[in-house]
């Protein structure tokens, strides 16, 4: 979905799921004209909304590979 935004940069955030599990969130970013700041870009057609109308990002990711993580890896 981020690639559909056709942005020049991508930013990654660490988030929490409803089950309190860590997940990565990738967001497109574009340089704001006249500044040195990259702003997050959200495609409104890609977002849903909560009943109160605030935008939400849907996360359909799963751990890769699925199952029990490698407890010996320094990356886990």
mmCIF file as gemmi writes it, N, C-alpha and C atoms, coordinates in Angstrom:
data_model
loop_
_atom_site.group_PDB
_atom_site.id
_atom_site.type_symbol
_atom_site.label_atom_id
_atom_site.label_alt_id
_atom_site.label_comp_id
_atom_site.label_asym_id
_atom_site.label_entity_id
_atom_site.label_seq_id
_atom_site.pdbx_PDB_ins_code
_atom_site.Cartn_x
_atom_site.Cartn_y
_atom_site.Cartn_z
_atom_site.occupancy
_atom_site.B_iso_or_equiv
_atom_site.pdbx_formal_charge
_atom_site.auth_seq_id
_atom_site.auth_asym_id
_atom_site.pdbx_PDB_model_num
ATOM 1 N N . UNK Axp A 1 ? 0.813 -1.186 0 1 0 ? 1 A 1
ATOM 2 C CA . UNK Axp A 1 ? 0 0 0 1 0 ? 1 A 1
ATOM 3 C C . UNK Axp A 1 ? 0.861 1.256 0 1 0 ? 1 A 1
ATOM 4 N N . UNK Axp A 2 ? 1.991 1.225 0.711 1 0 ? 2 A 1
ATOM 5 C CA . UNK Axp A 2 ? 2.865 2.399 0.75 1 0 ? 2 A 1
ATOM 6 C C . UNK Axp A 2 ? 3.388 2.703 -0.648 1 0 ? 2 A 1
ATOM 7 N N . UNK Axp A 3 ? 3.703 1.672 -1.416 1 0 ? 3 A 1
ATOM 8 C CA . UNK Axp A 3 ? 4.233 1.893 -2.753 1 0 ? 3 A 1
ATOM 9 C C . UNK Axp A 3 ? 3.224 2.567 -3.67 1 0 ? 3 A 1
ATOM 10 N N . UNK Axp A 4 ? 1.941 2.368 -3.432 1 0 ? 4 A 1
ATOM 11 C CA . UNK Axp A 4 ? 0.908 3.01 -4.244 1 0 ? 4 A 1
ATOM 12 C C . UNK Axp A 4 ? 0.886 4.521 -4.059 1 0 ? 4 A 1
ATOM 13 N N . UNK Axp A 5 ? 1.441 5.025 -2.948 1 0 ? 5 A 1
ATOM 14 C CA . UNK Axp A 5 ? 1.474 6.46 -2.7 1 0 ? 5 A 1
ATOM 15 C C . UNK Axp A 5 ? 2.518 7.16 -3.56 1 0 ? 5 A 1
ATOM 16 N N . UNK Axp A 6 ? 3.481 6.399 -4.116 1 0 ? 6 A 1
ATOM 17 C CA . UNK Axp A 6 ? 4.498 6.936 -4.999 1 0 ? 6 A 1
ATOM 18 C C . UNK Axp A 6 ? 5.301 8.052 -4.327 1 0 ? 6 A 1
ATOM 19 N N . UNK Axp A 7 ? 5.701 7.841 -3.071 1 0 ? 7 A 1
ATOM 20 C CA . UNK Axp A 7 ? 6.51 8.818 -2.353 1 0 ? 7 A 1
ATOM 21 C C . UNK Axp A 7 ? 7.987 8.542 -2.604 1 0 ? 7 A 1
ATOM 22 N N . UNK Axp A 8 ? 8.834 9.518 -2.301 1 0 ? 8 A 1
ATOM 23 C CA . UNK Axp A 8 ? 10.269 9.357 -2.535 1 0 ? 8 A 1
ATOM 24 C C . UNK Axp A 8 ? 10.985 8.705 -1.361 1 0 ? 8 A 1
ATOM 25 N N . UNK Axp A 9 ? 10.393 8.733 -0.184 1 0 ? 9 A 1
ATOM 26 C CA . UNK Axp A 9 ? 10.998 8.136 1.013 1 0 ? 9 A 1
ATOM 27 C C . UNK Axp A 9 ? 9.961 7.311 1.761 1 0 ? 9 A 1
ATOM 28 N N . UNK Axp A 10 ? 10.441 6.395 2.596 1 0 ? 10 A 1
ATOM 29 C CA . UNK Axp A 10 ? 9.564 5.589 3.449 1 0 ? 10 A 1
ATOM 30 C C . UNK Axp A 10 ? 10.13 5.622 4.858 1 0 ? 10 A 1
ATOM 31 N N . UNK Axp A 11 ? 9.265 5.84 5.816 1 0 ? 11 A 1
ATOM 32 C CA . UNK Axp A 11 ? 9.648 5.878 7.222 1 0 ? 11 A 1
ATOM 33 C C . UNK Axp A 11 ? 9.046 4.64 7.894 1 0 ? 11 A 1
ATOM 34 N N . UNK Axp A 12 ? 9.769 4.059 8.869 1 0 ? 12 A 1
ATOM 35 C CA . UNK Axp A 12 ? 9.263 2.898 9.602 1 0 ? 12 A 1
ATOM 36 C C . UNK Axp A 12 ? 9.053 3.273 11.067 1 0 ? 12 A 1
ATOM 37 N N . UNK Axp A 13 ? 7.92 2.861 11.597 1 0 ? 13 A 1
ATOM 38 C CA . UNK Axp A 13 ? 7.594 3.068 13.009 1 0 ? 13 A 1
ATOM 39 C C . UNK Axp A 13 ? 7.367 1.706 13.649 1 0 ? 13 A 1
ATOM 40 N N . UNK Axp A 14 ? 7.675 1.593 14.928 1 0 ? 14 A 1
ATOM 41 C CA . UNK Axp A 14 ? 7.335 0.4 15.691 1 0 ? 14 A 1
ATOM 42 C C . UNK Axp A 14 ? 6.01 0.697 16.38 1 0 ? 14 A 1
ATOM 43 N N . UNK Axp A 15 ? 5.044 -0.2 16.2 1 0 ? 15 A 1
ATOM 44 C CA . UNK Axp A 15 ? 3.733 0 16.805 1 0 ? 15 A 1
ATOM 45 C C . UNK Axp A 15 ? 3.314 -1.213 17.61 1 0 ? 15 A 1
ATOM 46 N N . UNK Axp A 16 ? 2.16 -1.116 18.224 1 0 ? 16 A 1
ATOM 47 C CA . UNK Axp A 16 ? 1.572 -2.214 18.985 1 0 ? 16 A 1
ATOM 48 C C . UNK Axp A 16 ? 0.227 -2.576 18.383 1 0 ? 16 A 1
ATOM 49 N N . UNK Axp A 17 ? -0.037 -3.872 18.282 1 0 ? 17 A 1
ATOM 50 C CA . UNK Axp A 17 ? -1.325 -4.333 17.796 1 0 ? 17 A 1
ATOM 51 C C . UNK Axp A 17 ? -2.342 -4.309 18.935 1 0 ? 17 A 1
ATOM 52 N N . UNK Axp A 18 ? -3.593 -4.627 18.618 1 0 ? 18 A 1
ATOM 53 C CA . UNK Axp A 18 ? -4.632 -4.728 19.642 1 0 ? 18 A 1
ATOM 54 C C . UNK Axp A 18 ? -4.313 -5.827 20.651 1 0 ? 18 A 1
ATOM 55 N N . UNK Axp A 19 ? -3.465 -6.785 20.241 1 0 ? 19 A 1
ATOM 56 C CA . UNK Axp A 19 ? -3.067 -7.888 21.121 1 0 ? 19 A 1
ATOM 57 C C . UNK Axp A 19 ? -1.778 -7.563 21.876 1 0 ? 19 A 1
ATOM 58 N N . UNK Axp A 20 ? -1.351 -6.291 21.82 1 0 ? 20 A 1
ATOM 59 C CA . UNK Axp A 20 ? -0.141 -5.812 22.502 1 0 ? 20 A 1
ATOM 60 C C . UNK Axp A 20 ? 1.121 -6.484 21.976 1 0 ? 20 A 1
ATOM 61 N N . UNK Axp A 21 ? 1.15 -6.777 20.658 1 0 ? 21 A 1
ATOM 62 C CA . UNK Axp A 21 ? 2.32 -7.357 20.008 1 0 ? 21 A 1
ATOM 63 C C . UNK Axp A 21 ? 2.999 -6.282 19.176 1 0 ? 21 A 1
ATOM 64 N N . UNK Axp A 22 ? 4.337 -6.302 19.119 1 0 ? 22 A 1
ATOM 65 C CA . UNK Axp A 22 ? 5.075 -5.351 18.297 1 0 ? 22 A 1
ATOM 66 C C . UNK Axp A 22 ? 4.827 -5.607 16.823 1 0 ? 22 A 1
ATOM 67 N N . UNK Axp A 23 ? 4.76 -4.543 16.042 1 0 ? 23 A 1
ATOM 68 C CA . UNK Axp A 23 ? 4.621 -4.65 14.605 1 0 ? 23 A 1
ATOM 69 C C . UNK Axp A 23 ? 5.299 -3.446 13.963 1 0 ? 23 A 1
ATOM 70 N N . UNK Axp A 24 ? 5.712 -3.578 12.717 1 0 ? 24 A 1
ATOM 71 C CA . UNK Axp A 24 ? 6.293 -2.462 11.98 1 0 ? 24 A 1
ATOM 72 C C . UNK Axp A 24 ? 5.222 -1.787 11.145 1 0 ? 24 A 1
ATOM 73 N N . UNK Axp A 25 ? 5.279 -0.472 11.099 1 0 ? 25 A 1
ATOM 74 C CA . UNK Axp A 25 ? 4.352 0.31 10.289 1 0 ? 25 A 1
ATOM 75 C C . UNK Axp A 25 ? 5.2 1.129 9.323 1 0 ? 25 A 1
ATOM 76 N N . UNK Axp A 26 ? 4.966 0.981 8.027 1 0 ? 26 A 1
ATOM 77 C CA . UNK Axp A 26 ? 5.699 1.731 7.013 1 0 ? 26 A 1
ATOM 78 C C . UNK Axp A 26 ? 4.817 2.843 6.481 1 0 ? 26 A 1
ATOM 79 N N . UNK Axp A 27 ? 5.371 4.064 6.44 1 0 ? 27 A 1
ATOM 80 C CA . UNK Axp A 27 ? 4.624 5.241 6.014 1 0 ? 27 A 1
ATOM 81 C C . UNK Axp A 27 ? 5.447 5.971 4.959 1 0 ? 27 A 1
ATOM 82 N N . UNK Axp A 28 ? 4.812 6.334 3.849 1 0 ? 28 A 1
ATOM 83 C CA . UNK Axp A 28 ? 5.483 7.133 2.834 1 0 ? 28 A 1
ATOM 84 C C . UNK Axp A 28 ? 5.753 8.532 3.36 1 0 ? 28 A 1
ATOM 85 N N . UNK Axp A 29 ? 6.826 9.166 2.87 1 0 ? 29 A 1
ATOM 86 C CA . UNK Axp A 29 ? 7.169 10.521 3.303 1 0 ? 29 A 1
ATOM 87 C C . UNK Axp A 29 ? 7.63 11.341 2.104 1 0 ? 29 A 1
ATOM 88 N N . UNK Axp A 30 ? 7.287 12.609 2.125 1 0 ? 30 A 1
ATOM 89 C CA . UNK Axp A 30 ? 7.68 13.54 1.078 1 0 ? 30 A 1
ATOM 90 C C . UNK Axp A 30 ? 8.279 14.792 1.704 1 0 ? 30 A 1
ATOM 91 N N . UNK Axp A 31 ? 9.276 15.365 1.026 1 0 ? 31 A 1
ATOM 92 C CA . UNK Axp A 31 ? 9.899 16.592 1.491 1 0 ? 31 A 1
ATOM 93 C C . UNK Axp A 31 ? 8.901 17.736 1.365 1 0 ? 31 A 1
ATOM 94 N N . UNK Axp A 32 ? 8.674 18.433 2.467 1 0 ? 32 A 1
ATOM 95 C CA . UNK Axp A 32 ? 7.762 19.573 2.466 1 0 ? 32 A 1
ATOM 96 C C . UNK Axp A 32 ? 8.431 20.728 1.713 1 0 ? 32 A 1
ATOM 97 N N . UNK Axp A 33 ? 7.707 21.284 0.777 1 0 ? 33 A 1
ATOM 98 C CA . UNK Axp A 33 ? 8.245 22.368 -0.036 1 0 ? 33 A 1
ATOM 99 C C . UNK Axp A 33 ? 8.668 23.542 0.837 1 0 ? 33 A 1
ATOM 100 N N . UNK Axp A 34 ? 9.877 24.048 0.628 1 0 ? 34 A 1
ATOM 101 C CA . UNK Axp A 34 ? 10.355 25.204 1.368 1 0 ? 34 A 1
ATOM 102 C C . UNK Axp A 34 ? 10.936 24.897 2.731 1 0 ? 34 A 1
ATOM 103 N N . UNK Axp A 35 ? 11.086 23.618 3.072 1 0 ? 35 A 1
ATOM 104 C CA . UNK Axp A 35 ? 11.681 23.273 4.368 1 0 ? 35 A 1
ATOM 105 C C . UNK Axp A 35 ? 12.554 22.041 4.19 1 0 ? 35 A 1
ATOM 106 N N . UNK Axp A 36 ? 13.181 21.631 5.25 1 0 ? 36 A 1
ATOM 107 C CA . UNK Axp A 36 ? 14.009 20.426 5.235 1 0 ? 36 A 1
ATOM 108 C C . UNK Axp A 36 ? 13.317 19.29 5.977 1 0 ? 36 A 1
ATOM 109 N N . UNK Axp A 37 ? 11.985 19.332 6.057 1 0 ? 37 A 1
ATOM 110 C CA . UNK Axp A 37 ? 11.217 18.367 6.83 1 0 ? 37 A 1
ATOM 111 C C . UNK Axp A 37 ? 10.474 17.402 5.912 1 0 ? 37 A 1
ATOM 112 N N . UNK Axp A 38 ? 10.63 16.111 6.18 1 0 ? 38 A 1
ATOM 113 C CA . UNK Axp A 38 ? 9.84 15.104 5.47 1 0 ? 38 A 1
ATOM 114 C C . UNK Axp A 38 ? 8.559 14.868 6.251 1 0 ? 38 A 1
ATOM 115 N N . UNK Axp A 39 ? 7.432 14.992 5.59 1 0 ? 39 A 1
ATOM 116 C CA . UNK Axp A 39 ? 6.117 14.802 6.214 1 0 ? 39 A 1
ATOM 117 C C . UNK Axp A 39 ? 5.547 13.447 5.819 1 0 ? 39 A 1
ATOM 118 N N . UNK Axp A 40 ? 4.88 12.783 6.766 1 0 ? 40 A 1
ATOM 119 C CA . UNK Axp A 40 ? 4.214 11.518 6.474 1 0 ? 40 A 1
ATOM 120 C C . UNK Axp A 40 ? 3.085 11.754 5.498 1 0 ? 40 A 1
ATOM 121 N N . UNK Axp A 41 ? 2.922 10.81 4.571 1 0 ? 41 A 1
ATOM 122 C CA . UNK Axp A 41 ? 1.882 10.902 3.546 1 0 ? 41 A 1
ATOM 123 C C . UNK Axp A 41 ? 0.945 9.711 3.718 1 0 ? 41 A 1
ATOM 124 N N . UNK Axp A 42 ? -0.338 9.998 3.852 1 0 ? 42 A 1
ATOM 125 C CA . UNK Axp A 42 ? -1.343 8.955 3.977 1 0 ? 42 A 1
ATOM 126 C C . UNK Axp A 42 ? -2.3 9.073 2.808 1 0 ? 42 A 1
ATOM 127 N N . UNK Axp A 43 ? -2.534 7.976 2.105 1 0 ? 43 A 1
ATOM 128 C CA . UNK Axp A 43 ? -3.538 7.971 1.053 1 0 ? 43 A 1
ATOM 129 C C . UNK Axp A 43 ? -4.906 7.759 1.674 1 0 ? 43 A 1
ATOM 130 N N . UNK Axp A 44 ? -5.771 8.73 1.562 1 0 ? 44 A 1
ATOM 131 C CA . UNK Axp A 44 ? -7.062 8.64 2.255 1 0 ? 44 A 1
ATOM 132 C C . UNK Axp A 44 ? -7.89 7.447 1.792 1 0 ? 44 A 1
ATOM 133 N N . UNK Axp A 45 ? -7.721 7.04 0.537 1 0 ? 45 A 1
ATOM 134 C CA . UNK Axp A 45 ? -8.494 5.884 0.077 1 0 ? 45 A 1
ATOM 135 C C . UNK Axp A 45 ? -7.969 4.593 0.678 1 0 ? 45 A 1
ATOM 136 N N . UNK Axp A 46 ? -6.764 4.624 1.251 1 0 ? 46 A 1
ATOM 137 C CA . UNK Axp A 46 ? -6.18 3.432 1.859 1 0 ? 46 A 1
ATOM 138 C C . UNK Axp A 46 ? -6.509 3.323 3.339 1 0 ? 46 A 1
ATOM 139 N N . UNK Axp A 47 ? -7.032 4.394 3.899 1 0 ? 47 A 1
ATOM 140 C CA . UNK Axp A 47 ? -7.328 4.414 5.325 1 0 ? 47 A 1
ATOM 141 C C . UNK Axp A 47 ? -8.793 4.144 5.584 1 0 ? 47 A 1
ATOM 142 N N . UNK Axp A 48 ? -9.074 3.585 6.714 1 0 ? 48 A 1
ATOM 143 C CA . UNK Axp A 48 ? -10.445 3.459 7.175 1 0 ? 48 A 1
ATOM 144 C C . UNK Axp A 48 ? -10.674 4.533 8.216 1 0 ? 48 A 1
ATOM 145 N N . UNK Axp A 49 ? -11.723 4.401 8.971 1 0 ? 49 A 1
ATOM 146 C CA . UNK Axp A 49 ? -11.933 5.34 10.069 1 0 ? 49 A 1
ATOM 147 C C . UNK Axp A 49 ? -12.666 4.65 11.202 1 0 ? 49 A 1
ATOM 148 N N . UNK Axp A 50 ? -12.387 5.141 12.395 1 0 ? 50 A 1
ATOM 149 C CA . UNK Axp A 50 ? -13.098 4.679 13.582 1 0 ? 50 A 1
ATOM 150 C C . UNK Axp A 50 ? -14.509 5.255 13.546 1 0 ? 50 A 1
ATOM 151 N N . UNK Axp A 51 ? -15.402 4.726 14.369 1 0 ? 51 A 1
ATOM 152 C CA . UNK Axp A 51 ? -16.764 5.286 14.412 1 0 ? 51 A 1
ATOM 153 C C . UNK Axp A 51 ? -16.798 6.791 14.683 1 0 ? 51 A 1
ATOM 154 N N . UNK Axp A 52 ? -15.773 7.312 15.388 1 0 ? 52 A 1
ATOM 155 C CA . UNK Axp A 52 ? -15.755 8.751 15.656 1 0 ? 52 A 1
ATOM 156 C C . UNK Axp A 52 ? -15.206 9.551 14.481 1 0 ? 52 A 1
ATOM 157 N N . UNK Axp A 53 ? -14.812 8.86 13.392 1 0 ? 53 A 1
ATOM 158 C CA . UNK Axp A 53 ? -14.33 9.546 12.191 1 0 ? 53 A 1
ATOM 159 C C . UNK Axp A 53 ? -12.829 9.726 12.129 1 0 ? 53 A 1
ATOM 160 N N . UNK Axp A 54 ? -12.094 9.352 13.199 1 0 ? 54 A 1
ATOM 161 C CA . UNK Axp A 54 ? -10.645 9.512 13.161 1 0 ? 54 A 1
ATOM 162 C C . UNK Axp A 54 ? -10.029 8.407 12.298 1 0 ? 54 A 1
ATOM 163 N N . UNK Axp A 55 ? -8.977 8.739 11.529 1 0 ? 55 A 1
ATOM 164 C CA . UNK Axp A 55 ? -8.389 7.738 10.632 1 0 ? 55 A 1
ATOM 165 C C . UNK Axp A 55 ? -7.662 6.642 11.393 1 0 ? 55 A 1
ATOM 166 N N . UNK Axp A 56 ? -7.658 5.467 10.818 1 0 ? 56 A 1
ATOM 167 C CA . UNK Axp A 56 ? -6.905 4.342 11.356 1 0 ? 56 A 1
ATOM 168 C C . UNK Axp A 56 ? -6.111 3.712 10.234 1 0 ? 56 A 1
ATOM 169 N N . UNK Axp A 57 ? -5.041 3.018 10.572 1 0 ? 57 A 1
ATOM 170 C CA . UNK Axp A 57 ? -4.247 2.284 9.597 1 0 ? 57 A 1
ATOM 171 C C . UNK Axp A 57 ? -4.473 0.807 9.86 1 0 ? 57 A 1
ATOM 172 N N . UNK Axp A 58 ? -4.84 0.067 8.826 1 0 ? 58 A 1
ATOM 173 C CA . UNK Axp A 58 ? -5.06 -1.36 8.985 1 0 ? 58 A 1
ATOM 174 C C . UNK Axp A 58 ? -3.754 -2.105 8.843 1 0 ? 58 A 1
ATOM 175 N N . UNK Axp A 59 ? -3.525 -3.076 9.71 1 0 ? 59 A 1
ATOM 176 C CA . UNK Axp A 59 ? -2.3 -3.858 9.724 1 0 ? 59 A 1
ATOM 177 C C . UNK Axp A 59 ? -2.652 -5.31 9.452 1 0 ? 59 A 1
ATOM 178 N N . UNK Axp A 60 ? -2.209 -5.81 8.304 1 0 ? 60 A 1
ATOM 179 C CA . UNK Axp A 60 ? -2.479 -7.201 7.945 1 0 ? 60 A 1
ATOM 180 C C . UNK Axp A 60 ? -1.188 -8.02 7.97 1 0 ? 60 A 1
ATOM 181 N N . UNK Axp A 61 ? -0.172 -7.504 8.656 1 0 ? 61 A 1
ATOM 182 C CA . UNK Axp A 61 ? 1.109 -8.197 8.675 1 0 ? 61 A 1
ATOM 183 C C . UNK Axp A 61 ? 1.097 -9.353 9.671 1 0 ? 61 A 1
ATOM 184 N N . UNK Axp A 62 ? 1.997 -10.284 9.43 1 0 ? 62 A 1
ATOM 185 C CA . UNK Axp A 62 ? 2.199 -11.408 10.333 1 0 ? 62 A 1
ATOM 186 C C . UNK Axp A 62 ? 3.692 -11.589 10.509 1 0 ? 62 A 1
ATOM 187 N N . UNK Axp A 63 ? 4.112 -12.169 11.635 1 0 ? 63 A 1
ATOM 188 C CA . UNK Axp A 63 ? 5.547 -12.433 11.793 1 0 ? 63 A 1
ATOM 189 C C . UNK Axp A 63 ? 6.043 -13.317 10.657 1 0 ? 63 A 1
ATOM 190 N N . UNK Axp A 64 ? 7.264 -13.117 10.24 1 0 ? 64 A 1
ATOM 191 C CA . UNK Axp A 64 ? 7.82 -13.91 9.155 1 0 ? 64 A 1
ATOM 192 C C . UNK Axp A 64 ? 9.164 -14.448 9.599 1 0 ? 64 A 1
ATOM 193 N N . UNK Axp A 65 ? 9.383 -15.713 9.627 1 0 ? 65 A 1
ATOM 194 C CA . UNK Axp A 65 ? 8.396 -16.759 9.43 1 0 ? 65 A 1
ATOM 195 C C . UNK Axp A 65 ? 7.474 -16.857 10.651 1 0 ? 65 A 1
ATOM 196 N N . UNK Axp A 66 ? 6.264 -17.353 10.416 1 0 ? 66 A 1
ATOM 197 C CA . UNK Axp A 66 ? 5.322 -17.46 11.53 1 0 ? 66 A 1
ATOM 198 C C . UNK Axp A 66 ? 5.775 -18.506 12.546 1 0 ? 66 A 1
ATOM 199 N N . UNK Axp A 67 ? 5.203 -18.451 13.705 1 0 ? 67 A 1
ATOM 200 C CA . UNK Axp A 67 ? 5.525 -19.437 14.739 1 0 ? 67 A 1
ATOM 201 C C . UNK Axp A 67 ? 6.429 -18.864 15.806 1 0 ? 67 A 1
ATOM 202 N N . UNK Axp A 68 ? 7.05 -19.754 16.533 1 0 ? 68 A 1
ATOM 203 C CA . UNK Axp A 68 ? 7.903 -19.372 17.654 1 0 ? 68 A 1
ATOM 204 C C . UNK Axp A 68 ? 9.175 -18.68 17.134 1 0 ? 68 A 1
ATOM 205 N N . UNK Axp A 69 ? 9.55 -17.51 17.711 1 0 ? 69 A 1
ATOM 206 C CA . UNK Axp A 69 ? 10.764 -16.817 17.249 1 0 ? 69 A 1
ATOM 207 C C . UNK Axp A 69 ? 12.029 -17.558 17.667 1 0 ? 69 A 1
ATOM 208 N N . UNK Axp A 70 ? 13.126 -17.236 17.008 1 0 ? 70 A 1
ATOM 209 C CA . UNK Axp A 70 ? 14.427 -17.81 17.318 1 0 ? 70 A 1
ATOM 210 C C . UNK Axp A 70 ? 14.958 -17.142 18.569 1 0 ? 70 A 1
ATOM 211 N N . UNK Axp A 71 ? 14.861 -17.798 19.707 1 0 ? 71 A 1
ATOM 212 C CA . UNK Axp A 71 ? 15.293 -17.233 20.973 1 0 ? 71 A 1
ATOM 213 C C . UNK Axp A 71 ? 16.802 -17.078 21.092 1 0 ? 71 A 1
ATOM 214 N N . UNK Axp A 72 ? 17.566 -17.686 20.201 1 0 ? 72 A 1
ATOM 215 C CA . UNK Axp A 72 ? 19.028 -17.588 20.239 1 0 ? 72 A 1
ATOM 216 C C . UNK Axp A 72 ? 19.554 -16.432 19.385 1 0 ? 72 A 1
ATOM 217 N N . UNK Axp A 73 ? 18.719 -15.885 18.533 1 0 ? 73 A 1
ATOM 218 C CA . UNK Axp A 73 ? 19.154 -14.805 17.645 1 0 ? 73 A 1
ATOM 219 C C . UNK Axp A 73 ? 19.308 -13.504 18.414 1 0 ? 73 A 1
ATOM 220 N N . UNK Axp A 74 ? 20.383 -12.766 18.18 1 0 ? 74 A 1
ATOM 221 C CA . UNK Axp A 74 ? 20.527 -11.455 18.848 1 0 ? 74 A 1
ATOM 222 C C . UNK Axp A 74 ? 19.504 -10.438 18.343 1 0 ? 74 A 1
ATOM 223 N N . UNK Axp A 75 ? 18.797 -10.74 17.266 1 0 ? 75 A 1
ATOM 224 C CA . UNK Axp A 75 ? 17.791 -9.83 16.71 1 0 ? 75 A 1
ATOM 225 C C . UNK Axp A 75 ? 16.411 -10.032 17.295 1 0 ? 75 A 1
ATOM 226 N N . UNK Axp A 76 ? 16.19 -11.139 18.049 1 0 ? 76 A 1
ATOM 227 C CA . UNK Axp A 76 ? 14.851 -11.374 18.583 1 0 ? 76 A 1
ATOM 228 C C . UNK Axp A 76 ? 14.615 -10.677 19.892 1 0 ? 76 A 1
